[in-house]
Amino acid sequence: MPYIPNTDADRAAMLAAIGVERIEDLFHDVPEEVRFPMLELPDPLSELEIQQELLMLSEVSIDLNHTACFLGAGAYRHFIPSVVDQLISRGEFYTAYTPYQPEISQGTLQAIFEYQSMICALTGMEAANASHYDGATAVAEAVITAFNVGRRKRKKAILSPMLHPQYRAVARTYTQGMGLTLIGDDDLSNGVDALAALCDGDTACVIVQNPDFLGQLYSPAEMQTLADAVHGCGALLVVAADPISLGLFAPPGDYGADIVVGEGQPLGNPISFGGPYLGFFACRKRYVRSVAGRIVGETVDTQGRRGFVLALSTREQHIRREKASSNICTNQALCALAAGVYLAAMGKRGLRQVAELCYHKAHYAAAEIAKLPGYEIMGDRPFFKEFVVRCPQPVDKMLRYLLDDWAILGGYELGRDYPELDDGLLVCVTEMNSREKIDELVEALAELGGPRQGGEVS
């Protein structure tokens, strides 16, 4: 509403109703001397001058169109076909209203249904919702789902130390007060098989990431062995996955996963200053009634025509928190729609091509960096599009140098989350990194060199 339509008489009546004489009396708790402080504001500007100032400020800011980006760690720059923005910009899709009324929401419901279907095909699962805030909350909801599947009798969740640190932190925050214990193996040198040794009759789920936070891949055989051990304890196996990697590698459903979650931002959603993002969530059909979020099903109307409706969860899931399986009452429908349009536009071949480009470019970058004196590629496991570089100088200073002198976002400083990897730099390479930019990164790292080649970066 562009103005407040209350008359003086209206305001007088309201003040009388609440027992005060003046509007100022509403603020008696605020000391009078600080109620209306003098603000030192600049002189007013015209619209033209404001536009020019904002343009100047925008040109000072860093953006990924003018900066080479090798930063991943959960947020990834991938190519977004123009059809994605074209379709999601239609006015019909902008509303955040939950489509309870199928008779007026068939377009939105079908879009969600198609998204769910593609997520199921991608993950090898039988059901998917639409959706969660981001990958971290999807992991947290997986813990709660496993807790509910175990009828709240199993009180322990095992989280891999190679699961994204922020995912682990959010899972702990979400499950406070539920009587759950979240544990993990802190030895980064151990593989996923070490998690099986922690599993017992009190375990609700084991959560691993593949590729893990350091970019390492675990084979289907390794994961199947873990799944068998987890299932032998009566627990669920939850796999957090990079959706782009599933265009090239076996889906988690093929090696025994019960729930598959992850960050869907790479599927047609820009990095966009950290959000909004998209947490995808898929599971075996038998667990679907324990899942939070919206689920759209296909049906027929009284005339036998194909139609779509919200299914398998009651309205209480969305509006009566005390009866819900989660307190999440918002779905990322527009972000899910973007992911659905992206997947439909790319198709199986397109998604595989993107994954192959990421894989080969990342391995080219790793091979070139490994040739530099003072640098080492850490670990001997296969990797997808991220890998860890052991650096000869303090990582924070190297990153600052790369940005200031080369306009390169060089990667993620692992010491922020893993003190034992304080000399580790997590480098991400996607299809958006040209060979020229990769070579430029290698050249910049070579110029930095090690202490034996001219001292430390200042």
Backbone hydrogen bonds, N-H to C=O, Kabsch-Sander energy under -0.5 kcal/mol:
donor,donor_aa,acceptor,acceptor_aa,energy
11,R,7,T,-2.4
12,A,8,D,-2.3
13,A,9,A,-2.2
14,M,10,D,-2.1
15,L,11,R,-2.5
16,A,12,A,-2.2
17,A,13,A,-1.8
18,I,14,M,-1.4
19,G,15,L,-0.6
19,G,16,A,-0.6
20,V,15,L,-2.4
25,D,22,R,-0.9
26,L,23,I,-1.9
27,F,24,E,-1.7
28,H,25,D,-1.1
30,V,27,F,-1.6
34,V,31,P,-1.7
35,R,32,E,-1.2
39,L,37,P,-0.5
41,L,39,L,-1.6
50,I,46,S,-2.3
51,Q,47,E,-2.4
52,Q,48,L,-2.1
53,E,49,E,-2.2
54,L,50,I,-2.7
55,L,51,Q,-2.3
56,M,52,Q,-2.1
57,L,53,E,-2.3
58,S,54,L,-2.4
59,E,55,L,-1.7
60,V,56,M,-0.9
60,V,57,L,-0.6
61,S,57,L,-1.3
66,H,63,D,-1.5
68,A,407,A,-1.8
70,F,68,A,-0.6
70,F,409,L,-2.8
72,G,70,F,-0.5
75,A,72,G,-1.1
78,H,76,Y,-0.8
84,V,81,P,-1.8
85,D,81,P,-0.6
86,Q,82,S,-2.0
87,L,83,V,-2.1
88,I,84,V,-2.5
89,S,85,D,-1.3
90,R,87,L,-1.4
93,F,90,R,-1.7
94,Y,91,G,-1.2
95,T,91,G,-0.5
100,Y,98,T,-2.6
104,I,101,Q,-1.6
105,S,102,P,-0.9
109,L,105,S,-2.8
110,Q,106,Q,-2.6
111,A,107,G,-2.1
112,I,108,T,-2.3
113,F,109,L,-2.5
114,E,110,Q,-2.7
115,Y,111,A,-2.1
116,Q,112,I,-2.8
117,S,113,F,-2.4
118,M,114,E,-2.2
119,I,115,Y,-2.3
120,C,116,Q,-2.3
121,A,117,S,-2.1
122,L,118,M,-2.2
123,T,119,I,-2.2
124,G,120,C,-2.0
125,M,120,C,-1.0
126,E,283,C,-1.3
127,A,283,C,-1.7
129,N,281,F,-2.0
130,A,294,R,-2.3
132,H,279,G,-2.5
138,A,134,D,-1.9
139,V,135,G,-1.9
140,A,136,A,-2.0
141,E,137,T,-2.5
142,A,138,A,-1.6
143,V,139,V,-1.8
144,I,140,A,-2.0
145,T,141,E,-2.6
146,A,142,A,-2.5
147,F,143,V,-2.2
148,N,144,I,-2.4
149,V,145,T,-2.8
150,G,146,A,-2.0
151,R,148,N,-1.7
152,R,147,F,-2.7
153,K,150,G,-2.0
155,K,153,K,-0.5
156,K,202,D,-1.8
157,A,181,T,-2.7
158,I,205,C,-2.6
159,L,157,A,-0.6
159,L,183,I,-3.5
160,S,207,I,-2.5
163,L,160,S,-1.8
167,Y,164,H,-0.6
168,R,164,H,-2.1
169,A,165,P,-2.1
170,V,166,Q,-2.4
171,A,167,Y,-2.3
172,R,168,R,-1.9
173,T,169,A,-2.0
174,Y,170,V,-2.9
175,T,171,A,-1.6
176,Q,173,T,-1.1
178,M,175,T,-1.8
180,L,175,T,-0.6
181,T,155,K,-2.7
183,I,157,A,-2.5
183,I,181,T,-0.6
186,D,184,G,-0.6
188,L,186,D,-0.9
190,N,187,D,-1.4
194,A,191,G,-1.3
195,L,192,V,-1.2
196,A,192,V,-0.6
196,A,193,D,-0.7
197,A,193,D,-0.7
198,L,195,L,-1.2
199,C,196,A,-1.2
203,T,200,D,-1.9
204,A,156,K,-3.8
205,C,156,K,-0.9
206,V,236,L,-2.4
207,I,158,I,-3.1
208,V,206,V,-0.5
208,V,238,V,-2.4
210,N,240,A,-2.6
212,D,216,Q,-2.4
213,F,162,M,-2.8
215,G,212,D,-2.6
217,L,382,P,-2.9
223,M,219,S,-2.5
224,Q,220,P,-2.6
225,T,221,A,-2.1
226,L,222,E,-2.0
227,A,223,M,-2.8
228,D,224,Q,-2.6
229,A,225,T,-1.9
230,V,226,L,-2.7
231,H,227,A,-2.9
232,G,228,D,-1.8
233,C,229,A,-0.8
233,C,230,V,-0.9
234,G,231,H,-1.4
235,A,230,V,-2.1
236,L,204,A,-1.9
238,V,206,V,-3.0
238,V,236,L,-0.6
239,V,259,I,-2.6
240,A,208,V,-3.0
241,A,239,V,-0.5
241,A,261,V,-2.6
245,S,242,D,-0.6
246,L,242,D,-0.9
247,G,244,I,-1.7
248,L,245,S,-1.8
249,F,245,S,-2.6
253,G,123,T,-2.3
254,D,251,P,-2.0
255,Y,252,P,-1.3
256,G,253,G,-0.8
257,A,252,P,-2.0
258,D,237,L,-2.8
259,I,237,L,-1.7
260,V,282,A,-3.0
261,V,239,V,-2.3
262,G,280,F,-1.3
264,G,262,G,-0.6
264,G,278,L,-4.3
267,L,264,G,-1.9
268,G,266,P,-1.6
269,N,265,Q,-1.6
274,G,271,I,-1.7
275,G,271,I,-0.7
275,G,272,S,-1.2
279,G,132,H,-2.5
280,F,262,G,-1.9
280,F,278,L,-0.7
282,A,260,V,-2.6
283,C,127,A,-2.6
284,R,258,D,-1.6
287,Y,284,R,-1.8
288,V,285,K,-1.6
290,S,287,Y,-1.9
291,V,288,V,-1.3
297,G,309,V,-3.3
299,T,307,G,-3.0
301,D,305,R,-2.2
304,G,301,D,-2.2
307,G,299,T,-2.6
309,V,297,G,-2.2
311,A,295,I,-3.3
317,Q,314,T,-1.9
318,H,315,R,-1.8
319,I,315,R,-1.5
320,R,316,E,-1.5
321,R,319,I,-0.6
323,K,320,R,-1.8
324,A,321,R,-1.3
333,A,331,N,-1.5
336,A,332,Q,-2.9
337,L,333,A,-2.5
338,A,334,L,-2.1
339,A,335,C,-2.1
340,G,336,A,-2.5
341,V,337,L,-2.8
342,Y,338,A,-2.5
343,L,339,A,-2.7
344,A,340,G,-2.3
345,A,341,V,-2.6
346,M,342,Y,-2.8
347,G,343,L,-2.6
350,G,346,M,-1.5
351,L,347,G,-2.4
352,R,348,K,-2.2
353,Q,349,R,-2.5
354,V,350,G,-2.3
355,A,351,L,-2.3
356,E,352,R,-2.7
357,L,353,Q,-2.4
358,C,354,V,-2.3
359,Y,355,A,-2.5
360,H,356,E,-2.8
361,K,357,L,-2.4
362,A,358,C,-2.4
363,H,359,Y,-2.1
364,Y,360,H,-2.1
365,A,361,K,-2.5
366,A,362,A,-2.5
367,A,363,H,-2.1
368,E,364,Y,-2.2
369,I,365,A,-2.5
370,A,366,A,-2.3
371,K,367,A,-0.6
371,K,368,E,-0.8
372,L,369,I,-1.7
375,Y,372,L,-1.6
376,E,390,R,-1.5
378,M,376,E,-0.7
378,M,388,V,-2.3
384,F,215,G,-1.5
387,F,427,V,-2.0
389,V,425,L,-2.8
390,R,376,E,-3.8
390,R,388,V,-0.5
391,C,389,V,-0.6
391,C,423,D,-3.0
395,V,422,D,-0.6
398,M,394,P,-1.9
399,L,395,V,-2.6
400,R,396,D,-1.9
401,Y,397,K,-2.2
402,L,398,M,-2.7
403,L,399,L,-2.1
404,D,400,R,-2.8
405,D,401,Y,-2.7
406,W,401,Y,-0.6
406,W,402,L,-1.2
407,A,403,L,-1.1
408,I,402,L,-1.8
409,L,68,A,-3.3
410,G,408,I,-1.1
412,Y,426,L,-2.4
414,L,412,Y,-0.9
414,L,424,G,-1.7
415,G,424,G,-0.5
416,R,413,E,-1.4
417,D,414,L,-1.8
418,Y,414,L,-2.9
421,L,418,Y,-2.6
422,D,419,P,-1.2
424,G,421,L,-2.3
425,L,389,V,-2.3
426,L,412,Y,-2.8
427,V,387,F,-2.8
427,V,425,L,-0.7
428,C,70,F,-2.3
429,V,385,K,-2.6
433,N,430,T,-1.7
434,S,432,M,-0.8
438,I,434,S,-2.1
439,D,435,R,-2.7
440,E,436,E,-1.8
441,L,437,K,-2.1
442,V,438,I,-2.3
443,E,439,D,-2.5
444,A,440,E,-2.4
445,L,441,L,-2.5
446,A,442,V,-2.4
447,E,443,E,-2.0
448,L,444,A,-1.8
449,G,445,L,-2.5
453,Q,450,G,-2.6
454,G,451,P,-1.0
455,G,451,P,-1.2
